[in-house]
């Protein structure tokens, strides 16, 4: 089964990290990802820019309205996501726990994928 | 870096947060600044002995609050706090206190601090000057330099401005939307000056001043989160990101400036460039061009060129022409002339800057640029004189070294030509 692991955190805190803190966290996350790669579990990984770079297309009117900023104003924001292949929810939760130990604060949403197409570019 | 230098850098970077929080507690600018000052003095005494605290801003807020309370002999009931010697030894206790003391107020504190500096009664130049003094803690000399005016004139300006802010009273209520938008322009301007204070630092000062750039970007992102649909704030943040992205390549090991053409572009920060480009893209949709957006577009053209010779100078010339309309200034014209030199040659570029001589005679970069144009026109003696004036006017050793490098090239070329 494929799962999306969606990482939420307080972006103002994350983007206030010093370069050293940021580098250390990224190194820890890279180690977790490397383990997943070796297990053949890891699919696409994406880190998102701050929500200040986001644009939202609202379809509650016609024509749809383009709004600057993220879809929802929340205390924690969607900052990155992973696609992993796991036998069952418990395995996916274990992956999230590993990621969580490497990355301070926030929460992970584990969401099974209904369909998955890898797309046409390598990234 | 020596202990004192580290402490100095830590005090500078903690200042906006600490003074902002202290202002909220004391509701008085002078008391807040004095409390921060006292906390800094304690820090200079305690930190070299006990080592730096894990969270300098939090330490300064707590100690400042204690000393401020002592100083003002406040009757208000306050939660007693441990002395700073104890705080420094107990990191966990410190963090818990930070949560309780500061918490979610952090952003509002800084914004309030920025906004009171941008009080509408103050002329823009005074707003910016006083904000640089209060929020960023720059010295009067540094501020005077950023404004191209004398130090004593700036001292007077800041003193008057602070008196007016205090006289007008600090608004603790949240300003209305119209008032806030009006002030945004002043805050944006101040942030870009703050950014430039860090960006123009060189040599031994650069590492200590680099946090100014990061703070300006961080505050810029903060403003943009609060005002997500303001294209000029998008432009401002984009501009700062696109410039700061080049920082790793801007100085050599000796701390000397590396010119844009000579920079190792593989050292540029690709993530910052990508974010800057994304923000310009968003801003353009609003079709409300402004100086920050145009400057960001210029920076983007530099950043997108894989090699210097790939730079679209013709487009840069057009953008500067646009900027001359939006925000006329001799420095904009001077920068445009650099593009004109690349597109249409040094003769036209020189003609363009000659009328600026009177207004920019005290500006080292003017003489440096003029010298370069003269050099390209084969007017060696005049070029040498211009470079000489540039060196005499340079504000930092790195600036002087940069001009000397040009002068060396000139001598070398002259020798080769013989």
Boltz contact constraints between the chains, C-beta under 6 A:
constraints:
  - contact:
      token1: [A, 49]
      token2: [B, 275]
      max_distance: 6.0
  - contact:
      token1: [A, 50]
      token2: [B, 221]
      max_distance: 6.0
  - contact:
      token1: [A, 52]
      token2: [B, 221]
      max_distance: 6.0
  - contact:
      token1: [A, 52]
      token2: [B, 224]
      max_distance: 6.0
  - contact:
      token1: [A, 52]
      token2: [B, 225]
      max_distance: 6.0
  - contact:
      token1: [A, 53]
      token2: [B, 275]
      max_distance: 6.0
  - contact:
      token1: [A, 53]
      token2: [B, 278]
      max_distance: 6.0
  - contact:
      token1: [A, 55]
      token2: [B, 282]
      max_distance: 6.0
  - contact:
      token1: [A, 68]
      token2: [B, 228]
      max_distance: 6.0
  - contact:
      token1: [A, 68]
      token2: [B, 229]
      max_distance: 6.0
  - contact:
      token1: [A, 69]
      token2: [B, 228]
      max_distance: 6.0
